[in-house]
Amino acid sequence: MVFRARSLFRLIAWIPAAVLAIVLAALGWGDRWLIAPVPPPGRVDAAVVLQGSIAAYRARIAGAMALAERGASDRVLLSLPRESYWGESIPPVARAYLVRTYGAGLAARVDFCEMVAGVDSTAEESEAVMGCIAAHRWRSIAVVTSNYHTRRAGILWRRTLARQNPTLEFSIVGVEDPEFQKPWWKHRQSAKIWLVESEKLVWTLLGGG
């Protein structure tokens, strides 16, 4: 009984140390848990931009347009809702923004993939965008998203490709997101993103969408 009590006491004594080690690891390397270590893509037929918050979407668009500008991508495909909350058509507004921000020449290399109502997850978006990719007959794409979203998005897109288009060459590109600052645990918005995205990543690794 004394031996068992001592063993239990030692086990309990180790719990705070283990919790502290986990916390320190999360603080030091937590962003690496979310960010996939992917090499720069080679030349692709199109850079596909995933939706996100306003700030995230603008950063992702800028990353895709940079790929097109330097010749790494022939076209850019923007995933976007068909209409705004007030019933306005989004593509004309998006086109005007692209021309104003990047110039008419670069904006002319952008195509739109309009999402139907109800698409509200990365898995559903990948399923919907595959139809637009197939319509253009592209053979290689680079999916552009925020850096903290790359690991989960990569898993979900590979699953979709395995079902719908296994011959499509795929790479993922992460861009710096103004809403995810480093160190993430010093910024409220970054900490919120890390927590939510970590939960989603665990769900994805367990087979969820």
C-alpha positions, 0 to 999 in steps of 0.5 A: 500500500505504501509503494502504491501511494508513493507511486500515485504521489509521484504521478500526481507530482508530474502532472503540473510539469507535464502541463507546463511542458505542453503549454510551453511547447504550444507557445513556442511551436504552436504556429508550426502545428497549423502551418504546413512546411511546403516548398514554393510551387512550380509553374501552375495553370492557376492559383486558386484563392480560398475565401476568408475574412476581409483582411485574410481574403485580401492577403490571399488575393495579393499572394495569388496576384503576385504568383501571376505577376511573376509568371508562376501562374497563368491564371487566378481563380477567386472563390467568392459568393454569388451575391452579397447580403443585400442581394448585390452581384459580387463578381462586378464589384470584385472585378472593379476592385482588381482593376483598381488595385492591380491594373487592367492587364493583371485583372484580366487574368482572373476568373471567378468561381461563384459559390452557391448558398450554404457553402461554409467550410473548407471541405465544401468549398474544395468540392464546389471549386473543383467544378470550376477547375474542371471547366477550365481543364487545368492540369495543375493548381496552387491553392492560396490561403492564409499560412495558419490554414495551410495544414488543414486546407492541404489535408482537405483538398487532397481528400477532394482531389483523391475522389474527384480529380486524382491526376490534378497536380496540386500544391498549397501556398501560404501567405502572411495573414494580418490577423495572425501575428507572431507570437500568436499568444500575445495578440487576442485575435491571433490567439482566437484564430489559433484556438479555433483552427487547432480545434478544426485541425484535430477534427479534420485529422480524425476524419471530419470535414 
